[in-house]
């Protein structure tokens, strides 16, 4: 397999330098689209390589490389979704094996209330924005699970899957590195290593993000997909101690106040972009497994100078029809789920025209996972943050590839 992976790595480098869509002059005017398609191309190769397994032959690898050169971006994107979904389906089965009593697996046993879900939560800023903590009916639908602690769930997952995750002091030599994400065990290239948890905001609901418009001023746990979907992992924290109804609230304090010394431009921002009360936007809650050992992607650090990242971001649209998997997808959608046509003017997003229609036949959660770009073994998980070069970047940030960043944020 080492020889086959070397062929894949060479293909990744070649296609990245000379992507097939670069031949199309239509995309030459859209660097952002070009970078998106380059990323999908890489994800197609990595996740497809992972699907080959240990019995793969050279001809199999060559066929996938040929497909990466000839298949359309839409076809590759669809295959990436299928590859990721297949891995997550296996992960969810392992979690069921760990947490569900044998009698529950037959789906014949009655559901019971979770003692954790029924306790009163302290309301955080985001909890107030999202709304109530769920109906009695939703609470009574919580499946009974084994009373295992987070560390026990994590260790059993490692025994079944070969790896788990841990959060501990980062090894990056910088005073601001703080906590880092580490893989405990081994994962092959193309493996879904971690899930990015939290509350999902479409552009039509940006104004409900705590602290809007300066949402990232005191929140380092925000991430954006190419389609402008934002995920806020701050309220998820490090998870919880049981399967419970989760409405986006947590014990983590979210400071939404602005500084007193405001400039004239700050006052304009406030007038134009006063945050809205979230209760107007609907009240989404779901029963989620808060002991999810992989829901820690937001703790991954950016690599230090001279060190390459070992994972990359992969957009993953989770189909909400997969009811048996839902508890292990650590995200909730803010708002009622409709897709509005949005248009951007400068730093602001406005609704434009009527409600949009994505054409999707299946409702999805637009999430993010981290995919390994090489084999990992007992090491820190490092992600290229690709911070925008249009804003002042922190002192610790060292660009991995300036050209990629320019295209990503063009």
C-alpha positions as MATLAB code, in Angstrom:
seq = 'XXXXXXXXXXXXXXXXXXXXXXXXXXXXXXXXXXXXXXXXXXXXXXXXXXXXXXXXXXXXXXXXXXXXXXXXXXXXXXXXXXXXXXXXXXXXXXXXXXXXXXXXXXXXXXXXXXXXXXXXXXXXXXXXXXXXXXXXXXXXXXXXXXXXXXXXXXXXXXXXXXXXXXXXXXXXXXXXXXXXXXXXXXXXXXXXXXXXXXXXXXXXXXXXXXXXXXXXXXXXXXXXXXXXXXXXXXXXXXXXXXXXXXXXXXXXXXXXXXXXXXXXXXXXXXXXXXXXXXXXXXXXXXXXXXXXXXXXXXXXXXXXXXXXXXXXXXXXXXXXXXXXXXXXXXXXXXXXXXXXXXXXXXXXXXXXXXXXXXXXXXXXXXXXXXXXXXXXXXXXXXXXXXXXXXXXXXXXXXXXXXXXXXXXXX';
ca = [
       0.000    0.000    0.000;
       2.925    2.344    0.584;
       3.800    2.172   -3.114;
       0.198    2.861   -4.119;
      -0.019    5.824   -1.765;
       3.109    7.280   -3.331;
       1.360    7.143   -6.693;
      -1.641    8.928   -5.205;
       0.550   11.631   -3.682;
       2.196   12.237   -7.046;
      -1.250   12.464   -8.646;
      -2.386   14.984   -6.022;
       0.613   17.225   -6.714;
       0.227   16.960  -10.482;
      -3.503   17.662  -10.553;
      -3.171   20.535   -8.097;
      -0.641   22.247  -10.346;
      -2.574   21.575  -13.520;
      -6.245   20.993  -12.614;
      -8.491   19.832  -15.406;
     -10.900   22.721  -14.898;
      -8.106   25.231  -15.503;
      -8.571   24.362  -19.165;
     -11.988   25.940  -19.004;
     -11.591   29.728  -19.425;
     -14.902   30.313  -17.639;
     -13.303   29.396  -14.316;
     -10.181   31.477  -14.907;
     -12.139   34.507  -13.658;
     -13.172   32.752  -10.444;
     -10.151   31.757   -8.315;
     -12.402   30.767   -5.405;
     -14.201   28.204   -7.551;
     -10.863   26.947   -8.839;
      -9.580   26.365   -5.293;
     -12.809   24.631   -4.308;
     -12.502   22.247   -7.233;
      -8.833   21.612   -6.436;
      -9.830   20.648   -2.894;
     -12.587   18.335   -4.128;
     -10.077   16.727   -6.482;
      -7.716   16.017   -3.576;
     -10.533   14.724   -1.383;
     -11.667   12.439   -4.179;
      -8.192   10.890   -4.394;
      -7.676   10.582   -0.620;
     -11.086    9.149    0.267;
     -11.134    6.839   -2.747;
      -7.689    5.553   -1.809;
      -9.070    4.829    1.670;
     -11.903    2.818    0.131;
      -9.437    0.549   -1.672;
      -8.401   -1.123    1.573;
      -5.385   -3.333    2.159;
      -6.057   -5.648   -0.791;
      -5.831   -2.935   -3.435;
      -3.830   -3.523   -6.569;
      -1.889   -1.050   -8.689;
      -4.509   -1.214  -11.427;
      -7.162   -0.071   -8.932;
      -5.080    2.938   -7.959;
      -4.408    3.848  -11.585;
      -8.129    3.670  -12.360;
      -8.972    6.114   -9.554;
      -6.203    8.496  -10.658;
      -7.593    8.360  -14.194;
     -11.077    9.092  -12.884;
      -9.728   12.089  -10.948;
      -8.360   13.450  -14.204;
     -11.483   12.919  -16.289;
     -14.563   12.918  -14.052;
     -16.515   16.145  -13.630;
     -16.286   18.060  -10.373;
     -19.923   17.217   -9.632;
     -19.206   13.502  -10.080;
     -16.151   13.704   -7.840;
     -18.045   15.685   -5.226;
     -20.795   13.074   -5.176;
     -18.239   10.293   -4.755;
     -16.529   12.143   -1.895;
     -19.904   12.433   -0.143;
     -20.497    8.704   -0.575;
     -17.009    7.820    0.656;
     -17.349    9.986    3.758;
     -20.884    8.788    4.439;
     -19.748    5.168    4.261;
     -17.056    5.804    6.875;
     -19.430    7.663    9.165;
     -21.989    4.889    8.839;
     -19.400    2.434   10.148;
     -18.486    4.841   12.964;
     -22.145    5.132   13.995;
     -22.501    1.339   14.096;
     -19.475    1.159   16.386;
     -21.003    3.810   18.645;
     -24.275    1.860   18.787;
     -22.331   -1.253   19.725;
     -20.632    0.663   22.544;
     -23.604    2.573   23.911;
     -26.841    0.745   23.171;
     -27.930   -2.181   25.348;
     -28.580   -5.332   23.330;
     -32.330   -5.088   23.867;
     -32.383   -1.577   22.361;
     -30.725   -2.746   19.143;
     -33.931   -4.601   18.241;
     -35.832   -1.310   18.467;
     -38.476   -3.039   20.623;
     -37.622   -1.571   24.011;
     -39.365    1.606   25.173;
     -37.422    4.849   25.263;
     -36.733    6.456   28.627;
     -35.854    9.897   29.850;
     -32.201   10.811   30.268;
     -31.367   12.173   33.737;
     -28.895   14.554   32.116;
     -31.433   15.888   29.662;
     -33.996   16.641   32.346;
     -31.770   18.869   34.456;
     -31.948   22.640   34.159;
     -29.224   24.263   32.031;
     -27.770   27.678   32.727;
     -28.735   29.819   29.761;
     -25.845   31.145   27.717;
     -26.031   33.913   25.162;
     -26.425   31.407   22.330;
     -28.985   29.401   24.290;
     -31.115   32.535   24.566;
     -30.690   33.156   20.860;
     -31.675   29.635   19.855;
     -34.657   29.521   22.184;
     -36.124   26.885   24.505;
     -34.583   23.588   25.458;
     -37.019   21.327   23.683;
     -40.457   19.856   24.162;
     -41.421   17.154   26.646;
     -42.131   14.880   23.692;
     -38.598   15.324   22.345;
     -37.104   14.656   25.793;
     -39.090   11.439   26.204;
     -37.679   10.191   22.879;
     -34.128    9.880   24.228;
     -32.912    6.322   23.811;
     -31.576    4.557   26.862;
     -27.789    4.162   26.701;
     -25.166    2.481   28.834;
     -23.907    4.725   31.682;
     -20.375    5.046   30.326;
     -18.101    8.025   30.895;
     -16.573    9.910   27.985;
     -13.154    8.347   28.485;
     -14.673    4.863   28.491;
     -16.570    5.508   25.258;
     -13.404    6.885   23.671;
     -11.286    3.879   24.647;
     -13.864    1.379   23.404;
     -14.069    3.226   20.095;
     -10.306    2.925   19.732;
     -10.558   -0.827   20.356;
     -13.162   -1.178   17.606;
     -12.033    1.393   15.047;
      -8.269    1.608   15.659;
      -8.153    5.236   16.763;
      -9.836    7.877   18.884;
      -9.125   11.514   19.733;
      -7.830   13.353   22.779;
      -7.485   17.026   23.695;
      -4.308   17.960   25.551;
      -1.603   20.664   25.529;
      -0.393   21.344   21.998;
       3.195   20.607   21.002;
       3.366   23.684   18.768;
       6.151   25.934   20.138;
       4.096   29.070   20.664;
       2.644   30.575   23.835;
      -0.810   30.902   22.264;
      -0.998   27.284   21.060;
      -3.058   26.208   24.082;
      -4.904   22.900   23.759;
      -4.403   20.725   20.696;
      -6.120   17.750   19.123;
      -4.290   14.409   19.116;
      -5.060   11.108   17.458;
      -4.684    8.135   19.785;
      -4.032    5.107   17.591;
      -3.649    4.811   13.819;
      -5.676    6.103   10.876;
      -4.960    5.607    7.195;
      -4.900    8.351    4.566;
      -8.405    9.403    3.552;
      -9.856    8.553    6.955;
     -12.498   10.821    8.471;
     -10.549   11.752   11.595;
     -12.855   14.278   13.271;
     -16.246   15.980   13.045;
     -16.725   19.744   13.448;
     -19.549   20.171   15.989;
     -21.853   23.059   16.759;
     -24.599   25.284   15.446;
     -24.972   25.683   11.670;
     -25.854   29.118   10.245;
     -26.780   29.736    6.620;
     -26.085   33.269    5.276;
     -29.736   34.185    5.840;
     -29.175   33.746    9.589;
     -25.767   35.380   10.020;
     -27.342   38.172   12.028;
     -28.279   35.694   14.748;
     -24.670   34.638   15.392;
     -23.646   35.888   18.849;
     -21.502   39.014   18.563;
     -22.565   39.815   14.998;
     -21.043   41.396   12.924;
     -17.672   41.003   14.662;
     -18.486   37.360   15.328;
     -14.881   36.170   15.445;
     -13.645   38.856   17.853;
     -13.973   36.602   20.907;
     -14.810   33.273   19.324;
     -11.994   31.220   17.725;
     -14.314   28.272   17.061;
     -16.056   29.502   13.917;
     -15.496   27.884   10.543;
     -16.888   28.641    7.070;
     -17.614   26.320    4.164;
     -17.182   27.350    0.538;
     -20.965   27.721    0.268;
     -20.815   30.387    3.045;
     -22.352   28.129    5.703;
     -20.872   28.987    9.127;
     -20.508   26.507   11.992;
     -20.066   27.760   15.553;
     -18.422   25.089   17.730;
     -18.057   27.256   20.834;
     -21.277   26.112   22.529;
     -20.393   22.442   21.999;
     -17.198   22.782   24.033;
     -15.696   19.368   24.756;
     -19.040   17.585   24.589;
     -21.038   16.238   27.501;
     -21.720   13.196   29.636;
     -24.775   11.599   28.058;
     -27.145   11.428   25.127;
     -29.407   14.412   25.542;
     -31.577   17.027   23.930;
     -29.220   19.750   22.699;
     -30.409   23.153   21.565;
     -27.069   24.852   21.092;
     -26.662   25.836   24.724;
     -23.719   24.971   26.937;
     -21.937   25.973   30.099;
     -19.374   27.970   28.104;
     -19.756   31.718   28.525;
     -20.199   33.626   25.275;
     -19.324   37.274   25.551;
     -21.325   39.240   23.004;
     -20.579   42.735   24.333;
     -18.748   45.327   22.262;
     -15.928   47.504   23.572;
     -16.954   50.880   25.005;
     -14.386   52.823   22.995;
     -16.052   52.681   19.620;
     -15.102   54.547   16.510;
     -17.590   56.148   14.152;
     -17.265   53.159   11.841;
     -18.161   50.860   14.753;
     -21.369   52.834   15.327;
     -22.255   52.389   11.652;
     -21.722   48.625   11.980;
     -24.084   48.581   14.953;
     -26.794   50.501   13.138;
     -26.593   48.348   10.016;
     -26.122   45.010   11.705;
     -27.833   44.904   15.071;
     -28.054   41.212   16.090;
     -31.563   39.761   15.988;
     -33.264   37.742   18.683;
     -33.004   34.095   17.779;
     -36.482   33.147   18.931;
     -37.851   34.760   15.791;
     -35.918   32.262   13.705;
     -37.338   29.027   15.006;
     -36.347   26.610   17.716;
     -34.302   23.614   16.563;
     -33.357   20.929   19.045;
     -32.128   17.382   18.523;
     -31.184   14.366   20.582;
     -27.398   14.166   20.241;
     -24.745   11.924   21.753;
     -22.584   14.395   23.627;
     -19.976   11.702   24.434;
     -18.998   11.574   20.752;
     -15.196   10.982   20.755;
     -14.751   12.393   17.214;
     -16.663   15.665   17.753;
     -13.493   17.578   18.564;
     -12.321   18.985   15.220;
     -12.479   22.550   16.586;
      -9.448   21.813   18.784;
      -7.130   21.123   15.823;
      -4.307   23.676   15.611;
      -2.630   25.331   12.637;
       0.874   23.873   11.998;
       4.055   25.691   12.971;
       6.521   26.927   10.365;
       8.137   24.101    8.399;
       5.481   21.532    9.377;
       2.851   20.320    6.922;
      -0.804   19.893    7.898;
      -1.917   16.267    8.110;
      -5.681   16.761    7.644;
      -7.868   18.878    5.396;
     -11.407   20.220    5.567;
     -14.102   18.256    3.776;
     -17.673   19.585    3.381;
     -20.139   16.826    4.195;
     -23.904   17.057    3.690;
     -25.498   14.686    6.168;
     -28.872   13.374    4.917;
     -31.431   13.828    7.692;
     -33.237   10.724    6.453;
     -30.511    8.659    8.158;
     -32.353    8.536   11.482;
     -30.115    5.841   12.980;
     -27.039    8.035   12.514;
     -28.511   11.351   13.624;
     -27.438   11.206   17.299;
     -23.773   10.980   16.270;
     -23.764   14.005   13.946;
     -22.899   16.768   16.463;
     -24.694   19.662   14.793;
     -28.008   21.470   14.841;
     -29.370   23.876   12.262;
     -30.198   27.408   13.325;
     -33.470   28.606   11.861;
     -36.298   26.869   10.096;
     -34.181   25.246    7.432;
     -35.470   27.141    4.405;
     -32.871   28.423    1.961;
     -33.244   32.085    1.047;
     -31.610   33.685   -1.961;
     -28.820   35.784   -0.488;
     -26.683   38.486   -2.076;
     -23.549   39.954   -0.555;
     -22.814   43.688   -0.513;
     -19.397   44.370    1.004;
     -19.392   42.711    4.434;
     -23.164   42.279    4.614;
     -25.556   39.586    3.351;
     -29.105   40.495    2.345;
     -32.099   38.446    1.267;
     -32.697   38.872   -2.440;
     -35.929   37.878   -4.127;
     -37.947   34.924   -2.888;
     -37.002   31.808   -1.006;
     -34.473   29.771   -2.917;
     -34.739   26.169   -3.969;
     -31.554   24.166   -3.813;
     -33.077   21.347   -5.837;
     -32.140   18.819   -3.155;
     -34.528   15.907   -2.824;
     -33.301   15.073    0.682;
     -32.953   17.575    3.562;
     -29.369   17.773    4.777;
     -27.176   19.261    7.477;
     -24.268   21.125    5.897;
     -21.417   20.009    8.110;
     -17.616   19.701    8.014;
     -15.299   16.773    8.717;
     -11.504   16.518    8.772;
      -9.906   13.982    6.410;
      -6.377   12.622    6.860;
      -3.977   13.534    4.048;
      -1.466   10.881    5.115;
      -1.299    7.972    7.551;
      -1.520    9.182   11.166;
      -0.193    7.502   14.304;
      -0.254    8.874   17.872;
       0.362   12.500   16.857;
      -1.130   15.966   16.876;
      -3.790   16.713   14.273;
      -2.799   19.810   12.271;
      -5.133   21.740    9.982;
      -4.261   24.529    7.552;
      -6.510   27.356    8.787;
      -6.176   29.306    5.533;
      -6.853   32.589    7.302;
      -7.855   35.405    4.997;
      -4.992   37.614    3.855;
      -7.457   40.498    3.686;
      -7.376   40.851    7.469;
      -4.612   41.189   10.017;
      -3.513   37.697   10.986;
      -2.191   36.682   14.433;
       1.549   36.579   15.094;
       1.594   32.793   15.419;
       0.071   32.256   11.960;
       2.434   31.061    9.236;
       0.795   30.551    5.809;
       1.098   27.057    4.390;
       0.371   28.163    0.828;
      -0.219   31.860    0.104;
      -1.599   31.162   -3.366;
      -4.258   28.797   -1.978;
      -5.309   31.408    0.556;
      -5.637   34.108   -2.092;
      -7.858   31.861   -4.179;
      -9.883   30.671   -1.189;
     -10.797   34.202   -0.069;
     -10.896   35.977   -3.429;
];
